[in-house]
Amino acid sequence: MKAQNPVEKPLVLDVDGTFLRTDLLWECLWSGLGHAPFATLGALASHLGNRARLKERLAEVAVIRTDLLPVNAEVADLALNARIAGRDVILASGSDRSLVERLAADYGLSPRVFASDGRVNLTGRAKADALVEALGDGGFDYAGDSKVDMAVWDRCDHPYVVGNEAAARVLESRGREVTKLPGSLEPRAILKALRPHQWVKNILLILPLIAAHHFDLQTLIPILWGMVAFSLAASSIYVVNDLLDLEADRLHPTKQYRPFASGKVPIPIGVATSALCAGTALVIALCLNGAFLFTLLVYMTLSLAYSLKLKRMRWVDVATLAALYTIRVVAGAAAGQLSVSIYILIFIFPIFIALGCVKRLTELTLAKSDERLPGRGYSRKDRGDLLNVAGLGTVGALLIFFLYTLSDQARLLYPTIWLLWVAMIPMAIWLVRMVALGWYGKQDYDPIVFATRDKFGIGLLMLTLAPIFWAAGLWTKWFGS
């Protein structure tokens, strides 16, 4: 083969973890689980031992928009400079050919690609042999990120190593001049993927303790452990939810920056982290008691169903959100081995219905178009209906609370009943204000998290709790007459 001028030598780019800050096989897997779970699981069962065929089948099942996939900016700049210099920029990947060809077209790269085709899994030595046969030994520069690319780096003219210091050192020890480029992993983003700011929701586990007036360490400590278990379980489901929602997040004005949607955390690391969090949560639950373990399993199952299907169903998603919040209260009672009153459950459920509507109202108010929210069943035309349901939830909660004040149980726990009626005033103001803020888009995307940061709202909640504690005689018990 005629020797090529170095300037004319094509630049060959690996795709997964190199040109892209993600992996097409994992993208297909999670997209398939979200859109066609049974077909995806069937593909895994049938072709797990044949990687080339598995990749082809998952590419057929999955719904992937290659134009939305996160790109490694440094590698994209390398490709752009090569194209400006008149060089061919070719994608060579172990991913399925159909996806690689679409990706090349999206970014104006060479239509000539090297990829797996259902028969040959084009990785490692197979990729090296295919490139050498087509371009010649040393007839191309190559950028990759994995140790499996060593076979290709050995046969290329100039190696570019993306985010793999160990591979770069090996090549340098062989006398090769290496250009190093940063990889996709941002370690701090792993913690962000767990959404620790959402753990504050698990303060709901303390409600049964407050309602039962059991302010002792023997009750509080297991509830705190329960909060840890629910936080870890929730984080495991948040990761799964983000992996199932990759495309919808990439179409969202703010969610596109989430760790998996942006490619800051590789999908396999997310899967391992989710499994670790879920396992730890279940161990903690097992150490507490069977009732709490059962409640946690119900929560995780319902959360998974929400991520897979229920969140895309109008009104069902709001009811599910309310149920997930309510389950936290039941879990608090189970952890502290307290009896949870039916009154508290039928009181808080409509509150959470209202807050679920507030969540959707906020998203619709901040949406940039009249189309349906990505991955959801609502559009701006639904704002009025959501406002009405939020209003019904607010009125229903206040009515149930008032009826509770007339019950024998309330008179037993709260001797000064009229103070409970006083507490309804700031309670009503807080609920109406939350709905109004959602309607005008004046809060973030999660009302519970917003409530913990809203100083005025916290003040209203304190004004609600103060007369309730007074009615129960707790101020006198704690501080004397």
VEXDREN-2710 file (C-alpha; in Angstrom, 1 decimal):
% VEXDREN-2710
k/r/px/py/pz
1/MET/0.0/0.0/0.0
2/LYS/1.3/3.5/-0.9
3/ALA/2.6/5.4/2.1
4/GLN/0.3/8.2/3.2
5/ASN/1.3/11.7/4.0
6/PRO/0.9/12.2/7.8
7/VAL/-1.5/15.0/7.2
8/GLU/-3.6/12.7/5.0
9/LYS/-3.7/9.8/7.5
10/PRO/-7.2/9.4/8.8
11/LEU/-8.0/9.9/12.4
12/VAL/-9.9/6.9/13.8
13/LEU/-12.0/7.4/16.9
14/ASP/-13.4/4.8/19.2
15/VAL/-17.0/5.7/20.1
16/ASP/-17.9/4.4/23.6
17/GLY/-16.0/6.3/26.3
18/THR/-14.0/8.2/23.6
19/PHE/-16.0/10.2/21.1
20/LEU/-19.0/9.8/23.4
21/ARG/-19.1/10.2/27.1
22/THR/-21.3/7.1/27.3
23/ASP/-21.6/3.6/26.0
24/LEU/-24.0/2.7/23.2
25/LEU/-24.6/-0.9/24.5
26/TRP/-25.6/0.3/27.9
27/GLU/-27.7/3.1/26.4
28/CYS/-29.6/0.6/24.3
29/LEU/-30.1/-1.7/27.3
30/TRP/-31.7/1.0/29.5
31/SER/-33.6/2.6/26.6
32/GLY/-35.0/-0.9/25.8
33/LEU/-35.9/-1.6/29.5
34/GLY/-37.8/1.7/29.5
35/HIS/-39.7/1.3/26.2
36/ALA/-39.9/-2.5/25.6
37/PRO/-38.8/-4.3/28.8
38/PHE/-40.0/-7.8/27.8
39/ALA/-38.3/-7.6/24.4
40/THR/-35.1/-6.3/26.0
41/LEU/-35.0/-9.1/28.6
42/GLY/-35.7/-11.6/25.9
43/ALA/-32.8/-10.3/23.9
44/LEU/-30.5/-10.7/27.0
45/ALA/-31.7/-14.2/27.6
46/SER/-31.3/-15.3/24.0
47/HIS/-28.1/-13.6/23.0
48/LEU/-26.1/-13.0/26.2
49/GLY/-23.3/-15.4/24.9
50/ASN/-23.1/-13.7/21.5
51/ARG/-22.2/-10.1/22.0
52/ALA/-22.4/-9.1/18.3
53/ARG/-25.9/-10.4/18.0
54/LEU/-26.9/-9.0/21.3
55/LYS/-25.8/-5.5/20.3
56/GLU/-27.7/-5.8/17.0
57/ARG/-30.9/-7.0/18.7
58/LEU/-30.8/-4.3/21.4
59/ALA/-30.2/-1.6/18.7
60/GLU/-33.4/-2.9/17.1
61/VAL/-35.4/-2.9/20.3
62/ALA/-34.1/0.4/21.8
63/VAL/-35.2/3.9/20.9
64/ILE/-31.9/5.9/20.7
65/ARG/-31.5/9.5/19.5
66/THR/-27.8/9.5/18.6
67/ASP/-27.9/13.3/18.2
68/LEU/-28.6/13.7/21.9
69/LEU/-25.8/11.5/23.2
70/PRO/-23.2/13.4/25.2
71/VAL/-19.9/14.0/23.3
72/ASN/-16.5/14.3/24.8
73/ALA/-15.6/17.9/24.1
74/GLU/-11.9/17.4/23.8
75/VAL/-12.2/14.5/21.4
76/ALA/-14.8/16.5/19.4
77/ASP/-12.3/19.3/19.1
78/LEU/-9.6/16.9/18.0
79/ALA/-12.0/15.6/15.3
80/LEU/-12.9/19.1/14.2
81/ASN/-9.3/20.2/13.8
82/ALA/-8.5/17.0/11.8
83/ARG/-11.4/17.7/9.5
84/ILE/-10.2/21.3/9.1
85/ALA/-6.8/19.9/8.1
86/GLY/-8.5/17.9/5.4
87/ARG/-8.2/14.5/7.2
88/ASP/-10.9/11.8/7.2
89/VAL/-12.4/11.2/10.7
90/ILE/-13.6/7.7/11.0
91/LEU/-15.6/6.1/13.8
92/ALA/-14.5/2.5/14.7
93/SER/-16.6/0.9/17.4
94/GLY/-17.7/-2.4/19.0
95/SER/-21.2/-1.0/19.0
96/ASP/-23.7/-2.0/16.3
97/ARG/-23.2/-0.5/12.9
98/SER/-26.7/1.0/12.6
99/LEU/-26.0/3.3/15.6
100/VAL/-22.5/4.1/14.6
101/GLU/-23.5/5.1/11.1
102/ARG/-26.2/7.4/12.5
103/LEU/-23.8/9.0/14.9
104/ALA/-21.3/9.6/12.1
105/ALA/-24.0/11.3/10.0
106/ASP/-25.1/13.4/13.0
107/TYR/-21.7/15.0/13.3
108/GLY/-20.7/15.1/9.7
109/LEU/-17.9/12.5/10.0
110/SER/-16.9/10.0/7.4
111/PRO/-19.7/7.8/6.2
112/ARG/-17.1/5.0/6.3
113/VAL/-17.4/3.3/9.7
114/PHE/-16.1/0.2/11.3
115/ALA/-18.5/-1.5/13.7
116/SER/-20.1/-4.7/14.9
117/ASP/-22.6/-6.1/12.5
118/GLY/-24.4/-9.0/14.2
119/ARG/-21.8/-11.5/13.3
120/VAL/-18.4/-9.9/14.2
121/ASN/-18.0/-8.2/17.6
122/LEU/-15.5/-5.5/16.4
123/THR/-13.4/-4.9/19.5
124/GLY/-9.8/-5.5/20.4
125/ARG/-7.8/-7.5/17.9
126/ALA/-10.8/-7.8/15.5
127/LYS/-10.9/-4.0/15.3
128/ALA/-7.2/-3.8/14.9
129/ASP/-7.2/-6.3/12.0
130/ALA/-10.1/-4.6/10.2
131/LEU/-8.4/-1.2/10.4
132/VAL/-5.0/-2.5/9.3
133/GLU/-6.6/-4.3/6.4
134/ALA/-8.4/-1.2/5.2
135/LEU/-5.9/1.5/6.1
136/GLY/-2.5/-0.2/6.4
137/ASP/-0.2/-0.9/9.3
138/GLY/0.5/2.5/10.9
139/GLY/-1.8/4.1/8.3
140/PHE/-4.0/5.9/10.8
141/ASP/-4.0/7.7/14.2
142/TYR/-6.3/6.2/16.8
143/ALA/-8.1/7.5/19.9
144/GLY/-9.4/5.0/22.4
145/ASP/-10.1/4.7/26.1
146/SER/-9.9/1.1/27.2
147/LYS/-7.2/-1.5/27.6
148/VAL/-8.9/-3.6/24.9
149/ASP/-7.8/-0.8/22.5
150/MET/-4.2/-1.7/23.2
151/ALA/-4.3/-4.0/20.1
152/VAL/-5.3/-1.0/18.0
153/TRP/-2.8/1.4/19.5
154/ASP/0.0/-1.1/18.8
155/ARG/-0.9/-0.9/15.0
156/CYS/-1.7/2.8/14.6
157/ASP/0.7/5.7/13.9
158/HIS/-0.1/8.0/16.8
159/PRO/-2.1/6.9/19.8
160/TYR/-4.5/9.2/21.6
161/VAL/-5.5/7.8/25.1
162/VAL/-8.7/9.1/26.6
163/GLY/-8.9/9.0/30.4
164/ASN/-6.8/5.9/30.9
165/GLU/-3.5/6.7/32.6
166/ALA/-2.5/3.1/33.0
167/ALA/-2.8/2.4/29.3
168/ALA/-0.9/5.6/28.5
169/ARG/2.0/4.5/30.8
170/VAL/2.2/1.1/29.1
171/LEU/2.4/2.7/25.7
172/GLU/5.0/5.2/26.9
173/SER/7.1/2.3/28.4
174/ARG/7.2/0.9/24.8
175/GLY/8.7/4.1/23.5
176/ARG/5.4/5.5/22.0
177/GLU/4.7/9.2/22.0
178/VAL/1.1/9.4/23.5
179/THR/-1.4/12.3/23.5
180/LYS/-3.6/12.1/26.6
181/LEU/-7.1/13.4/26.7
182/PRO/-9.4/13.6/29.7
183/GLY/-12.1/10.9/30.1
184/SER/-15.7/11.3/31.0
185/LEU/-15.8/10.3/34.6
186/GLU/-16.2/13.1/37.2
187/PRO/-16.0/11.4/40.6
188/ARG/-17.9/14.1/42.4
189/ALA/-20.8/13.6/40.1
190/ILE/-21.3/10.1/41.5
191/LEU/-22.6/11.6/44.8
192/LYS/-24.7/14.0/42.9
193/ALA/-26.3/11.0/41.1
194/LEU/-27.5/9.7/44.4
195/ARG/-29.4/13.0/44.9
196/PRO/-28.5/13.4/48.6
197/HIS/-30.6/16.6/48.7
198/GLN/-33.7/14.4/48.3
199/TRP/-32.9/12.5/51.5
200/VAL/-34.6/15.3/53.4
201/LYS/-37.9/13.8/52.3
202/ASN/-37.3/11.0/54.7
203/ILE/-38.0/13.3/57.6
204/LEU/-41.5/12.1/57.0
205/LEU/-40.6/9.0/59.0
206/ILE/-40.6/11.1/62.1
207/LEU/-44.3/12.1/61.8
208/PRO/-45.6/9.0/63.6
209/LEU/-43.3/9.8/66.5
210/ILE/-44.6/13.3/66.7
211/ALA/-48.2/12.2/66.4
212/ALA/-47.9/9.6/69.1
213/HIS/-45.9/12.0/71.4
214/HIS/-43.2/9.3/71.9
215/PHE/-40.2/11.7/72.3
216/ASP/-37.6/9.2/73.6
217/LEU/-34.3/7.8/72.2
218/GLN/-35.6/4.2/72.3
219/THR/-38.1/5.2/69.6
220/LEU/-36.1/7.8/67.8
221/ILE/-32.9/5.8/67.1
222/PRO/-34.5/3.0/65.1
223/ILE/-36.4/5.7/63.1
224/LEU/-33.2/7.4/62.3
225/TRP/-31.8/4.1/61.1
226/GLY/-34.9/3.8/59.1
227/MET/-34.3/7.2/57.5
228/VAL/-30.8/6.0/56.5
229/ALA/-32.3/2.8/54.9
230/PHE/-34.9/4.8/53.0
231/SER/-32.3/7.3/51.8
232/LEU/-30.1/4.6/50.4
233/ALA/-33.1/2.8/48.9
234/ALA/-34.4/6.0/47.3
235/SER/-30.9/6.8/45.9
236/SER/-30.8/3.3/44.3
237/ILE/-34.1/4.0/42.6
238/TYR/-33.1/7.5/41.6
239/VAL/-30.2/6.0/39.7
240/VAL/-32.5/3.5/38.0
241/ASN/-35.0/6.3/37.2
242/ASP/-32.2/8.5/35.7
243/LEU/-31.0/5.5/33.6
244/LEU/-34.5/4.8/32.3
245/ASP/-35.0/8.5/31.6
246/LEU/-31.8/9.4/29.7
247/GLU/-33.5/10.7/26.6
248/ALA/-36.2/12.6/28.4
249/ASP/-33.6/14.2/30.7
250/ARG/-31.5/15.3/27.7
251/LEU/-34.5/17.1/26.3
252/HIS/-35.1/18.9/29.6
253/PRO/-33.8/22.4/30.2
254/THR/-32.1/21.5/33.5
255/LYS/-32.2/17.7/33.8
256/GLN/-29.9/17.5/30.8
257/TYR/-27.0/18.2/33.2
258/ARG/-27.7/15.2/35.5
259/PRO/-24.7/12.9/35.8
260/PHE/-25.9/10.1/33.5
261/ALA/-27.6/12.3/30.9
262/SER/-24.5/14.4/30.6
263/GLY/-22.1/11.5/30.6
264/LYS/-20.3/12.6/33.8
265/VAL/-20.8/9.2/35.3
266/PRO/-20.5/6.0/33.2
267/ILE/-23.7/3.9/33.2
268/PRO/-21.9/0.7/34.6
269/ILE/-20.7/2.7/37.6
270/GLY/-24.3/3.9/38.1
271/VAL/-25.6/0.3/38.0
272/ALA/-23.0/-0.9/40.6
273/THR/-23.7/2.1/42.9
274/SER/-27.5/1.5/42.7
275/ALA/-27.0/-2.2/43.6
276/LEU/-24.8/-1.3/46.5
277/CYS/-27.2/1.3/47.9
278/ALA/-30.2/-1.1/47.6
279/GLY/-28.3/-4.0/49.2
280/THR/-27.2/-1.8/52.2
281/ALA/-30.7/-0.5/52.7
282/LEU/-32.2/-4.0/52.8
283/VAL/-29.5/-5.2/55.3
284/ILE/-30.4/-2.2/57.6
285/ALA/-34.1/-3.0/57.2
286/LEU/-33.5/-6.6/58.1
287/CYS/-31.7/-5.6/61.2
288/LEU/-34.6/-3.4/62.4
289/ASN/-37.7/-5.6/62.1
290/GLY/-39.8/-7.5/59.6
291/ALA/-42.6/-4.9/59.3
292/PHE/-40.1/-2.2/58.3
293/LEU/-38.4/-4.6/55.8
294/PHE/-41.8/-5.3/54.2
295/THR/-42.6/-1.6/54.0
296/LEU/-39.2/-0.8/52.4
297/LEU/-39.7/-3.6/49.8
298/VAL/-43.2/-2.2/49.0
299/TYR/-41.7/1.3/48.6
300/MET/-38.9/0.0/46.3
301/THR/-41.3/-2.0/44.2
302/LEU/-43.7/0.8/43.8
303/SER/-40.8/3.2/43.1
304/LEU/-39.5/0.9/40.4
305/ALA/-43.0/0.6/38.9
306/TYR/-43.2/4.4/38.9
307/SER/-39.9/4.6/37.0
308/LEU/-40.8/2.0/34.5
309/LYS/-44.3/2.9/33.7
310/LEU/-46.5/4.8/36.1
311/LYS/-44.8/8.2/35.8
312/ARG/-45.9/8.3/32.2
313/MET/-49.6/7.9/33.1
314/ARG/-51.7/11.0/33.7
315/TRP/-53.0/11.2/37.3
316/VAL/-51.7/7.8/38.1
317/ASP/-48.3/9.4/38.5
318/VAL/-49.6/11.9/41.0
319/ALA/-51.4/9.3/43.0
320/THR/-48.2/7.2/43.0
321/LEU/-46.1/10.1/44.3
322/ALA/-48.6/10.6/47.1
323/ALA/-48.5/6.9/47.9
324/LEU/-44.7/7.0/48.1
325/TYR/-44.7/9.9/50.5
326/THR/-47.4/8.2/52.6
327/ILE/-45.4/4.9/52.7
328/ARG/-42.6/6.9/54.4
329/VAL/-44.9/7.7/57.3
330/VAL/-45.9/4.0/57.6
331/ALA/-42.3/3.1/57.5
332/GLY/-41.5/5.5/60.4
333/ALA/-44.2/3.8/62.5
334/ALA/-42.8/0.4/61.6
335/ALA/-39.2/1.4/62.5
336/GLY/-40.2/2.9/65.8
337/GLN/-42.8/0.1/66.4
338/LEU/-45.6/2.7/66.8
339/SER/-49.2/2.3/65.9
340/VAL/-50.1/4.6/63.1
341/SER/-53.5/6.1/63.2
342/ILE/-55.8/5.8/60.2
343/TYR/-56.5/9.5/60.7
344/ILE/-53.0/10.6/60.0
345/LEU/-52.9/8.5/56.8
346/ILE/-56.1/9.8/55.4
347/PHE/-55.0/13.4/56.4
348/ILE/-51.6/13.3/54.8
349/PHE/-52.6/11.5/51.6
350/PRO/-54.6/14.4/50.1
351/ILE/-51.8/16.7/51.1
352/PHE/-49.3/14.7/49.1
353/ILE/-51.9/14.6/46.2
354/ALA/-51.8/18.4/46.2
355/LEU/-48.0/18.5/46.4
356/GLY/-47.8/15.9/43.5
357/CYS/-49.9/18.3/41.4
358/VAL/-47.7/21.2/42.5
359/LYS/-44.6/19.3/41.2
360/ARG/-46.3/18.9/37.7
361/LEU/-47.6/22.5/37.8
362/THR/-44.0/23.7/38.4
363/GLU/-42.6/21.7/35.5
364/LEU/-45.4/22.8/33.1
365/THR/-45.0/26.5/34.1
366/LEU/-41.2/26.3/33.5
367/ALA/-41.6/24.3/30.2
368/LYS/-40.4/26.1/27.1
369/SER/-43.1/24.7/24.8
370/ASP/-46.7/23.5/24.7
371/GLU/-45.8/19.9/24.0
372/ARG/-46.0/17.1/26.5
373/LEU/-43.3/17.0/29.1
374/PRO/-40.6/14.5/28.0
375/GLY/-41.5/11.2/29.6
376/ARG/-44.6/12.5/31.2
377/GLY/-48.3/12.6/30.3
378/TYR/-49.0/16.3/30.8
379/SER/-48.8/19.4/28.7
380/ARG/-49.6/23.1/29.5
381/LYS/-53.3/22.6/28.7
382/ASP/-53.4/20.4/31.9
383/ARG/-52.4/23.2/34.2
384/GLY/-56.0/24.0/35.0
385/ASP/-56.9/20.5/35.9
386/LEU/-53.8/20.1/38.0
387/LEU/-54.7/23.3/39.9
388/ASN/-58.2/22.0/40.5
389/VAL/-57.0/18.6/41.9
390/ALA/-54.4/20.4/44.1
391/GLY/-57.2/22.6/45.4
392/LEU/-59.3/19.5/46.2
393/GLY/-56.4/17.9/47.9
394/THR/-55.9/21.0/50.1
395/VAL/-59.6/21.3/51.0
396/GLY/-59.8/17.6/51.6
397/ALA/-56.8/17.6/54.0
398/LEU/-58.1/20.5/56.0
399/LEU/-61.6/18.9/56.2
400/ILE/-60.2/15.6/57.4
401/PHE/-58.0/17.4/60.0
402/PHE/-61.1/19.3/61.3
403/LEU/-63.1/16.0/61.5
404/TYR/-60.2/14.5/63.4
405/THR/-60.4/17.3/66.0
406/LEU/-64.0/16.1/66.8
407/SER/-62.9/12.5/67.3
408/ASP/-62.5/10.7/70.7
409/GLN/-58.8/10.0/69.9
410/ALA/-58.1/13.7/69.3
411/ARG/-59.8/14.7/72.6
412/LEU/-57.7/12.1/74.4
413/LEU/-54.4/13.3/72.9
414/TYR/-55.2/17.0/72.7
415/PRO/-57.2/18.2/75.8
416/THR/-57.3/21.8/74.5
417/ILE/-59.0/21.1/71.2
418/TRP/-59.6/24.7/70.1
419/LEU/-55.8/25.1/69.6
420/LEU/-56.0/22.5/66.9
421/TRP/-58.4/24.8/65.1
422/VAL/-56.0/27.6/65.5
423/ALA/-53.3/25.5/63.9
424/MET/-55.4/25.0/60.8
425/ILE/-54.9/28.7/59.9
426/PRO/-51.1/28.6/59.2
427/MET/-51.6/25.1/57.8
428/ALA/-54.1/26.3/55.2
429/ILE/-51.9/29.3/54.4
430/TRP/-48.9/27.0/53.8
431/LEU/-50.9/24.6/51.5
432/VAL/-52.4/27.5/49.5
433/ARG/-49.1/29.2/49.2
434/MET/-47.4/26.0/47.9
435/VAL/-50.0/25.6/45.2
436/ALA/-49.7/29.2/44.2
437/LEU/-45.9/29.0/44.0
438/GLY/-46.2/25.9/41.8
439/TRP/-48.8/27.7/39.5
440/TYR/-46.4/30.6/39.0
441/GLY/-43.3/28.5/38.7
442/LYS/-41.7/30.0/41.8
443/GLN/-40.2/26.9/43.3
444/ASP/-37.9/24.1/42.1
445/TYR/-39.0/20.8/40.7
446/ASP/-39.7/19.0/44.0
447/PRO/-42.1/20.6/46.5
448/ILE/-40.9/18.6/49.5
449/VAL/-37.2/19.6/49.0
450/PHE/-38.4/23.2/48.3
451/ALA/-40.3/23.2/51.6
452/THR/-37.2/22.4/53.6
453/ARG/-35.4/25.4/52.1
454/ASP/-38.3/27.9/52.2
455/LYS/-37.8/30.1/55.2
456/PHE/-41.3/31.6/55.2
457/GLY/-42.8/28.2/54.7
458/ILE/-40.8/26.8/57.5
459/GLY/-42.1/29.6/59.7
460/LEU/-45.7/28.7/58.8
461/LEU/-45.0/25.1/59.7
462/MET/-43.6/26.1/63.0
463/LEU/-46.7/28.2/63.6
464/THR/-48.7/25.1/62.8
465/LEU/-46.8/22.8/65.2
466/ALA/-46.7/25.2/68.1
467/PRO/-50.4/25.2/69.0
468/ILE/-50.6/21.5/68.3
469/PHE/-47.9/20.9/70.9
470/TRP/-49.6/23.3/73.2
471/ALA/-52.9/21.5/72.8
472/ALA/-51.2/18.2/73.7
473/GLY/-49.7/19.8/76.8
474/LEU/-46.2/19.2/75.6
475/TRP/-44.9/22.7/76.3
476/THR/-45.9/22.4/79.9
477/LYS/-44.4/18.9/80.1
478/TRP/-41.1/20.0/78.6
479/PHE/-40.7/23.5/80.1
480/GLY/-43.0/23.5/83.1
481/SER/-45.9/25.9/83.8
END
